[in-house]
């Protein structure tokens, strides 16, 4: 099982950057997605629009507003109110062509109603150039089978329950993000911003990534192995 | 003028934390707000719901979906598409009572149509316990007059044009965030997350803030004077 010896895995080298950089970015939305998983990467993509054409596709099962409200009241123990709602641009059934598909995480990934979303990842992965998972978005990707045989990481606070869903995945217990072929995966929540920057750095060049990070006043983690949270959450095999 | 000698200003000490921590948080929305200015702080507040009741109020002039699409085509030079739309919960005219008002920034702060929003800040500041500005949200707060005589900071990449709008503000050219009485201001975009964490640390305790940061896999900047971007953007008086 991959979990026994991940620390000795030799990292795969980065592929050659694309001659034509990506333009069409899809972001999967579903109820109770994690806000920063989605809007950290989208902030960097909006900044990228100053230098490149970006078409952003916000995908959900229907065109209804997607709420971040937890799906069950026991996940909202203090009865908090006012969870933001986001408007998708396309349904899963009429998704346009995409260069990149982002799969975010969040409480909603644990919902029993994710089958259509998981199937969508399986159907769509062969048609996109790159897949990028953020946080527990890897739960959905693992269940779709597209991570099988690939190096991947995930949220360190919910490590055990996520890796159990992908027994054929080469899970990396200490990684801010991973790259294996055209699959990029990130650790929890904030790690999605660093993974997105690493992707922009690779696909559009370091100058573009650095300019965007400076304008965001964001101090990037540029080492994919930087991961103190593997220790914080005592991830097995770290 | 405050700009001549801000580096020698003695920082004001943090006020005493509140006996009853805040519950009702308002976030101002307007067309072409900056995504991460809004959703960085909201991510931390959603995580706070695990420990405290949080009522989030998303405020805009109308209940129409608020888009982050730039208001003019020359701010979208490559004709990018698919800017996210967010659904407000209340209008400025029916805003409920709030403990904290967040004012985000973004291209929209430069719109000529911000008078109602600026007036709202002036009307609302005396009624809230705390005001927190993110990035160029300080442009709106400065124009409303509520920053006059107070220490404040702002986005370092658009420093000159912002401080010109608040000649009576004690602008701090090197600060990740500032606190002056019940007014908290932050530097650009990502700095809003650190300022929000500093606020949560102060209002709810360090353990809560650290737990949330770990679950977000976020490495906080905890020094309000950490500000390499003051040099990057050659802010006068830094």
Interface residues (C-beta under 8 A of the other chain):
Chain A: X34 X35 X36 X38 X39 X40 X42 X43 X46 X49 X50 X51 X52 X53 X54 X55 X56 X57 X58 X65 X68 X76 X77 X78 X79 X80 X81 X82 X83 X84 X85 X86 X87 X89 X155 X156 X157 X187 X188 X189 X190 X191 X214 X215 X216 X217 X218 X219 X221 X228 X229 X232 X233
Chain B: X34 X35 X36 X38 X39 X40 X42 X43 X46 X49 X50 X51 X52 X53 X54 X55 X56 X57 X58 X65 X68 X76 X77 X78 X79 X80 X81 X82 X83 X84 X85 X86 X87 X89 X155 X156 X157 X187 X188 X189 X190 X191 X214 X215 X216 X217 X218 X219 X221 X228 X229 X232 X233
